[in-house]
Each structure stands twice: as structure tokens, then as C-alpha cells.
């Protein structure tokens, strides 16, 4: 059976809003995903609530062993845990409390999204100087702390949603293609950080994925930028990928087919998040054309999702996109 899910980000909230208003915004998003995504629930993220709810801030809130603080230019490692890192941790705990309340009796699959180690290295600064990416030791320490944090987080999710049949950790790596291609700007903006060699990139991911699987979670990798190296992340131990159909080239089609043939999950973003929301029949036909092209039939390892970008619209549009994804999955099944 083809399933439907979400990528994670949802609209709502504001950095200037009160804590109560942001809590109501999360509650609305949570009710949408719990009501619509009954087989594979994506725990919502509302980055509109500010830096502490962003992909990087939310993940640093999980990582208790690495202190960080928030500066005007973004997140950086620090000598002691900053107030904003504590706020990020508290906000995530509040969100999970609400998910726990809404998922009583839930027996499907639950998915949590986190920033991956290479995206963290490319978006977090060292205490004095450039990105963590520029320091082999700092990026290794951050990745190891992330693995330990995720192992504890998986145990927490098991406690909160004991009926969940599977826990998927979606490792968001939008910066990975830029990291491999030496396209991450230095602090000055005049240069680029040195490219990370493929074996080094793979080794860091391999350690993280092994830790996650040891904790009882299924690791998949999501990238909303063109050029996700699907073969690299699968070779490192990812058990699936999440990509937007619009971001794939011919090589991506081949890698997608190989992933499906191996029985690993493919979360395929096919419902656009800008413009009018298309009908499910039109999107279903688009997916079937893809499968004709790669010479396969839709299988149970396929998951239909909206494309990236739901956080930039309205809740009504997000709900409509998720509903279309659910109907497309039913059509394909």
C-alpha cells in the first residue's frame, strides 16, 4: 500500500507572537497532520516561530552535550548553553507533549525531522571564526553529539507514542550538495569552504545512521536542494530518501529506481506548494508517468508527500496539499 506523509514544516506562528499564540498555531498544525496522516505521521515543525523553531535551532535544542547560543548572524557553538538553546529545547518538549496527547492509540509510523550533521556544520559557527565545517574536530564532535541526542530522542518518542509501529528519523541535509561541491560561503563572503571528500562525508553519515538504527529508528535523508547524492547516502546506511520530483534529473531517476528496487522508502514530493493546489487525478497521472519512465510499478515503499515549502503558505493551503497527497496515495494503491 502506498502511504502519504508530510515533509515536516508547516505554516503558523511568529517570532513576535506570544507563547500562547504560538502554542495555538502548533496545535492547529498538529491536528491537521494527526487527522490526515493516519499511517505515517510527520511531527510538524513551525519555523515561522523564529530561530529557536528553525531546522538548525530545533536540532541544537536536542543536542544537550554541545552548548550553543544565538547571535545576530545565527547560531554558534559556545562555552555554555545559551538562553535561546534552552528555549529551543523547551519548545520542542512542549510540542512533543501536544503530539503525545493527540496520538493516544496511534499505531502507525511516526516521523521526526532533524538537521543532518553536514547541514549543521554548514550553518553553525565556531565560537571564534568561521563555520564548524572548517574544523574537522568540531564537526566530528557535533555529529557525535547529534547521534547520542537522537538515540535518547528515539527512546523518548517510544515512551510518548508506545503504539507506533516504526519510528523514522528524517535527516534533513539541504546543504550536503553544497558541502560536496565547495559552495558553502566563508564568513567573509569572499570565498568558499573547501569541498568535503565523498569518503569523509559518507563516514560521518555512516556513524550517525548506525547509532540511529541501534536505537531502533529508521534513518532516511531528505534534501530540498538539487543534487542529493542518493547513492552516497544509501551507501552510508540511509534506508530511504525524501526528494521533490521537480529536483530530480536523469541520474536522479536511476538512483530513485535503485532505491525502490531495494525495497527502501522513497518519500516523493509531488504536490506543489505554490500556486493553485492541483487535483489528485492530475498528480496521480504525473506519478504514473514517472514510474513508466523508470520502468517500475508503485510499491509499498513509496510515500507521497507535498513538496518543500508548506511553511511559506497558509494553513488552509497546507491542509489542502496534504489532503491531495493522501488521495494520490490511495489512488496509487
Secondary structure, DSSP 8 states (H G I E B T S, - for coil): --EE---SB-----TTS-HHHHHHHHHHHHHHHHHH-SSEEE--B-GGG-GGGSHHHHHHHH--SS-EEEETTEEEE-SS--HHHHHHHHHHHHHHHHHHHHTTT--SEEEEEEE-HHHHHHH-B-SSSSBGGG-HHHHHHHHHHHHHHHHHHHHHHHHHTTT-SEEEEEEE-TTHHHHHTT--B-TTSSSB-----HHHHHHHHHHHHHHHHHTT-EEEEE--STT--HHHHHHTT-SEEEEEGGG--HHHHHHHHHHHHTT-EEEEEEE-SSSS---HHHHHHHHHHHHHHHT----TTEEEEE-S-GGGS-HHHHHHHHHHHHHHHHHH-
